[in-house]
Amino acid sequence: MEKDWIKVFGSQSSFEAEIVKGMLLENDIEAVLVNRQDSSFGSMLPGMDEVYVHTSNESKARELIAASREGNVENNL
């Protein structure tokens, strides 16, 4: 991964991480999903899916994630 990207979300649920990534993209924040599960073990061991954003978008991304957990998220906050 390039420099200046920071993890803003992590989950053992790929589905949850995809939802967060999608929400960020809908709000014009470029986001990437990194799957940290060890493929040699399949799903026997828990892995972590992580969502990264550029450091310049970190504050807005964290605000959106917090708002979504409270049920207060709207597009383009």
MODELLER restraints for C-alpha pairs under 7 A, 6 or more apart:
rsr = mdl.restraints
at = mdl.atoms
rsr.add(forms.Gaussian(group=physical.xy_distance, feature=features.Distance(at['CA:4:A'], at['CA:54:A']), mean=5.78, stdev=0.5))
rsr.add(forms.Gaussian(group=physical.xy_distance, feature=features.Distance(at['CA:4:A'], at['CA:55:A']), mean=5.50, stdev=0.5))
rsr.add(forms.Gaussian(group=physical.xy_distance, feature=features.Distance(at['CA:5:A'], at['CA:52:A']), mean=6.08, stdev=0.5))
rsr.add(forms.Gaussian(group=physical.xy_distance, feature=features.Distance(at['CA:5:A'], at['CA:53:A']), mean=5.37, stdev=0.5))
rsr.add(forms.Gaussian(group=physical.xy_distance, feature=features.Distance(at['CA:5:A'], at['CA:54:A']), mean=4.28, stdev=0.5))
rsr.add(forms.Gaussian(group=physical.xy_distance, feature=features.Distance(at['CA:5:A'], at['CA:55:A']), mean=5.40, stdev=0.5))
rsr.add(forms.Gaussian(group=physical.xy_distance, feature=features.Distance(at['CA:6:A'], at['CA:52:A']), mean=5.22, stdev=0.5))
rsr.add(forms.Gaussian(group=physical.xy_distance, feature=features.Distance(at['CA:6:A'], at['CA:53:A']), mean=5.61, stdev=0.5))
rsr.add(forms.Gaussian(group=physical.xy_distance, feature=features.Distance(at['CA:6:A'], at['CA:54:A']), mean=6.21, stdev=0.5))
rsr.add(forms.Gaussian(group=physical.xy_distance, feature=features.Distance(at['CA:6:A'], at['CA:55:A']), mean=5.90, stdev=0.5))
rsr.add(forms.Gaussian(group=physical.xy_distance, feature=features.Distance(at['CA:7:A'], at['CA:50:A']), mean=6.51, stdev=0.5))
rsr.add(forms.Gaussian(group=physical.xy_distance, feature=features.Distance(at['CA:7:A'], at['CA:51:A']), mean=5.70, stdev=0.5))
rsr.add(forms.Gaussian(group=physical.xy_distance, feature=features.Distance(at['CA:7:A'], at['CA:52:A']), mean=4.31, stdev=0.5))
rsr.add(forms.Gaussian(group=physical.xy_distance, feature=features.Distance(at['CA:7:A'], at['CA:53:A']), mean=6.61, stdev=0.5))
rsr.add(forms.Gaussian(group=physical.xy_distance, feature=features.Distance(at['CA:8:A'], at['CA:51:A']), mean=5.92, stdev=0.5))
rsr.add(forms.Gaussian(group=physical.xy_distance, feature=features.Distance(at['CA:8:A'], at['CA:52:A']), mean=5.76, stdev=0.5))
rsr.add(forms.Gaussian(group=physical.xy_distance, feature=features.Distance(at['CA:8:A'], at['CA:53:A']), mean=6.93, stdev=0.5))
rsr.add(forms.Gaussian(group=physical.xy_distance, feature=features.Distance(at['CA:8:A'], at['CA:62:A']), mean=6.43, stdev=0.5))
rsr.add(forms.Gaussian(group=physical.xy_distance, feature=features.Distance(at['CA:9:A'], at['CA:50:A']), mean=5.66, stdev=0.5))
rsr.add(forms.Gaussian(group=physical.xy_distance, feature=features.Distance(at['CA:9:A'], at['CA:51:A']), mean=5.09, stdev=0.5))
rsr.add(forms.Gaussian(group=physical.xy_distance, feature=features.Distance(at['CA:10:A'], at['CA:17:A']), mean=6.86, stdev=0.5))
rsr.add(forms.Gaussian(group=physical.xy_distance, feature=features.Distance(at['CA:10:A'], at['CA:48:A']), mean=6.35, stdev=0.5))
rsr.add(forms.Gaussian(group=physical.xy_distance, feature=features.Distance(at['CA:10:A'], at['CA:49:A']), mean=5.59, stdev=0.5))
rsr.add(forms.Gaussian(group=physical.xy_distance, feature=features.Distance(at['CA:10:A'], at['CA:50:A']), mean=4.31, stdev=0.5))
rsr.add(forms.Gaussian(group=physical.xy_distance, feature=features.Distance(at['CA:10:A'], at['CA:51:A']), mean=6.29, stdev=0.5))
rsr.add(forms.Gaussian(group=physical.xy_distance, feature=features.Distance(at['CA:11:A'], at['CA:17:A']), mean=6.15, stdev=0.5))
rsr.add(forms.Gaussian(group=physical.xy_distance, feature=features.Distance(at['CA:11:A'], at['CA:48:A']), mean=5.48, stdev=0.5))
rsr.add(forms.Gaussian(group=physical.xy_distance, feature=features.Distance(at['CA:11:A'], at['CA:49:A']), mean=5.38, stdev=0.5))
rsr.add(forms.Gaussian(group=physical.xy_distance, feature=features.Distance(at['CA:11:A'], at['CA:50:A']), mean=6.58, stdev=0.5))
rsr.add(forms.Gaussian(group=physical.xy_distance, feature=features.Distance(at['CA:12:A'], at['CA:46:A']), mean=6.59, stdev=0.5))
rsr.add(forms.Gaussian(group=physical.xy_distance, feature=features.Distance(at['CA:12:A'], at['CA:47:A']), mean=5.79, stdev=0.5))
rsr.add(forms.Gaussian(group=physical.xy_distance, feature=features.Distance(at['CA:12:A'], at['CA:48:A']), mean=4.67, stdev=0.5))
rsr.add(forms.Gaussian(group=physical.xy_distance, feature=features.Distance(at['CA:12:A'], at['CA:49:A']), mean=6.01, stdev=0.5))
rsr.add(forms.Gaussian(group=physical.xy_distance, feature=features.Distance(at['CA:13:A'], at['CA:49:A']), mean=6.98, stdev=0.5))
rsr.add(forms.Gaussian(group=physical.xy_distance, feature=features.Distance(at['CA:14:A'], at['CA:49:A']), mean=5.92, stdev=0.5))
rsr.add(forms.Gaussian(group=physical.xy_distance, feature=features.Distance(at['CA:17:A'], at['CA:49:A']), mean=6.26, stdev=0.5))
rsr.add(forms.Gaussian(group=physical.xy_distance, feature=features.Distance(at['CA:17:A'], at['CA:50:A']), mean=6.82, stdev=0.5))
rsr.add(forms.Gaussian(group=physical.xy_distance, feature=features.Distance(at['CA:17:A'], at['CA:51:A']), mean=6.66, stdev=0.5))
rsr.add(forms.Gaussian(group=physical.xy_distance, feature=features.Distance(at['CA:21:A'], at['CA:31:A']), mean=5.89, stdev=0.5))
rsr.add(forms.Gaussian(group=physical.xy_distance, feature=features.Distance(at['CA:21:A'], at['CA:32:A']), mean=6.91, stdev=0.5))
rsr.add(forms.Gaussian(group=physical.xy_distance, feature=features.Distance(at['CA:21:A'], at['CA:33:A']), mean=6.95, stdev=0.5))
rsr.add(forms.Gaussian(group=physical.xy_distance, feature=features.Distance(at['CA:21:A'], at['CA:51:A']), mean=6.45, stdev=0.5))
rsr.add(forms.Gaussian(group=physical.xy_distance, feature=features.Distance(at['CA:24:A'], at['CA:30:A']), mean=6.96, stdev=0.5))
rsr.add(forms.Gaussian(group=physical.xy_distance, feature=features.Distance(at['CA:24:A'], at['CA:31:A']), mean=6.58, stdev=0.5))
rsr.add(forms.Gaussian(group=physical.xy_distance, feature=features.Distance(at['CA:24:A'], at['CA:61:A']), mean=6.62, stdev=0.5))
rsr.add(forms.Gaussian(group=physical.xy_distance, feature=features.Distance(at['CA:25:A'], at['CA:31:A']), mean=6.41, stdev=0.5))
rsr.add(forms.Gaussian(group=physical.xy_distance, feature=features.Distance(at['CA:26:A'], at['CA:75:A']), mean=6.53, stdev=0.5))
rsr.add(forms.Gaussian(group=physical.xy_distance, feature=features.Distance(at['CA:27:A'], at['CA:75:A']), mean=5.49, stdev=0.5))
rsr.add(forms.Gaussian(group=physical.xy_distance, feature=features.Distance(at['CA:27:A'], at['CA:76:A']), mean=4.78, stdev=0.5))
rsr.add(forms.Gaussian(group=physical.xy_distance, feature=features.Distance(at['CA:29:A'], at['CA:57:A']), mean=6.65, stdev=0.5))
rsr.add(forms.Gaussian(group=physical.xy_distance, feature=features.Distance(at['CA:30:A'], at['CA:53:A']), mean=6.19, stdev=0.5))
rsr.add(forms.Gaussian(group=physical.xy_distance, feature=features.Distance(at['CA:31:A'], at['CA:51:A']), mean=6.55, stdev=0.5))
rsr.add(forms.Gaussian(group=physical.xy_distance, feature=features.Distance(at['CA:31:A'], at['CA:52:A']), mean=5.59, stdev=0.5))
rsr.add(forms.Gaussian(group=physical.xy_distance, feature=features.Distance(at['CA:31:A'], at['CA:53:A']), mean=4.83, stdev=0.5))
rsr.add(forms.Gaussian(group=physical.xy_distance, feature=features.Distance(at['CA:32:A'], at['CA:51:A']), mean=5.67, stdev=0.5))
rsr.add(forms.Gaussian(group=physical.xy_distance, feature=features.Distance(at['CA:32:A'], at['CA:52:A']), mean=5.33, stdev=0.5))
rsr.add(forms.Gaussian(group=physical.xy_distance, feature=features.Distance(at['CA:32:A'], at['CA:53:A']), mean=6.71, stdev=0.5))
rsr.add(forms.Gaussian(group=physical.xy_distance, feature=features.Distance(at['CA:33:A'], at['CA:49:A']), mean=6.76, stdev=0.5))
rsr.add(forms.Gaussian(group=physical.xy_distance, feature=features.Distance(at['CA:33:A'], at['CA:50:A']), mean=5.67, stdev=0.5))
rsr.add(forms.Gaussian(group=physical.xy_distance, feature=features.Distance(at['CA:33:A'], at['CA:51:A']), mean=4.66, stdev=0.5))
rsr.add(forms.Gaussian(group=physical.xy_distance, feature=features.Distance(at['CA:33:A'], at['CA:52:A']), mean=6.46, stdev=0.5))
rsr.add(forms.Gaussian(group=physical.xy_distance, feature=features.Distance(at['CA:34:A'], at['CA:49:A']), mean=5.65, stdev=0.5))
rsr.add(forms.Gaussian(group=physical.xy_distance, feature=features.Distance(at['CA:34:A'], at['CA:50:A']), mean=5.12, stdev=0.5))
rsr.add(forms.Gaussian(group=physical.xy_distance, feature=features.Distance(at['CA:34:A'], at['CA:51:A']), mean=6.37, stdev=0.5))
rsr.add(forms.Gaussian(group=physical.xy_distance, feature=features.Distance(at['CA:35:A'], at['CA:48:A']), mean=6.23, stdev=0.5))
rsr.add(forms.Gaussian(group=physical.xy_distance, feature=features.Distance(at['CA:35:A'], at['CA:49:A']), mean=4.45, stdev=0.5))
rsr.add(forms.Gaussian(group=physical.xy_distance, feature=features.Distance(at['CA:35:A'], at['CA:50:A']), mean=6.41, stdev=0.5))
rsr.add(forms.Gaussian(group=physical.xy_distance, feature=features.Distance(at['CA:36:A'], at['CA:47:A']), mean=5.62, stdev=0.5))
rsr.add(forms.Gaussian(group=physical.xy_distance, feature=features.Distance(at['CA:36:A'], at['CA:48:A']), mean=5.05, stdev=0.5))
rsr.add(forms.Gaussian(group=physical.xy_distance, feature=features.Distance(at['CA:36:A'], at['CA:49:A']), mean=5.74, stdev=0.5))
rsr.add(forms.Gaussian(group=physical.xy_distance, feature=features.Distance(at['CA:37:A'], at['CA:46:A']), mean=6.81, stdev=0.5))
rsr.add(forms.Gaussian(group=physical.xy_distance, feature=features.Distance(at['CA:37:A'], at['CA:47:A']), mean=3.88, stdev=0.5))
rsr.add(forms.Gaussian(group=physical.xy_distance, feature=features.Distance(at['CA:37:A'], at['CA:48:A']), mean=5.84, stdev=0.5))
rsr.add(forms.Gaussian(group=physical.xy_distance, feature=features.Distance(at['CA:38:A'], at['CA:47:A']), mean=6.78, stdev=0.5))
rsr.add(forms.Gaussian(group=physical.xy_distance, feature=features.Distance(at['CA:64:A'], at['CA:73:A']), mean=6.39, stdev=0.5))
rsr.add(forms.Gaussian(group=physical.xy_distance, feature=features.Distance(at['CA:67:A'], at['CA:73:A']), mean=5.16, stdev=0.5))
